Amino acid sequence: MSSEAVQPYQRITQEYAEKIRQGRLSAGTRLPGIRQISEEYGVAAGTVQRALTELRNAGLIYSHQGRGSFVSESVEESVEDSSTLAIKALESRVAELEARLERLEKGHDG
């Protein structure tokens, strides 16, 4: 896949997944804040939030409101190649779209 085809949130997701996979970010390590990551990558906060959601969905990180995001303790078991990570991201997106479609259909049936 060419780098032009990779969305900014996907690049952040892939780079952080790789840091975790390589052990540069170990279990329990706090990730930089959204503002810091958005400045580092030159993207909007929403882009960083989407990347963090993808990492959470893949089981690589967990978040605590007001405290930040951390590398999962069981990261050794959840570290996956980028293809698996991409599939999980797509599954998550499809589930979101299915839920939205269901809400829309219920709204028109009533």
Steps between C-alpha positions, in 0.01 A plus 500: 500500500646839408537759774262730311221245546545491878274737692671708773321310780616171345861619494481593870332166580762303309794689649377461859415133441854450371651678804298267725589193293871583515486557876587870474174560689460239772191388691366772728684781320294819469469627144552870426187714521275569203632855462862381502433228242301739279790749506754223431310377193357836392138377514177596674413363844212301346749315279703399805182397683407271210848343504472439876158341445654263246779408742240441776288284268810293421562448873837676490407786734239592759388844612388661824294819483715787620813285540592410145569193290730216601655195335295193593646257753419201280657663197719197429189297420331775298795615288402429142632574157376806314261292287322365806490849650349635177238222497403577861471868411273415206288269716459780752401747228249255347344446843469879546337536158261209566389664824448834325302335220283315751425827684412670170272215393321500836451875470327460162285202607346681795 
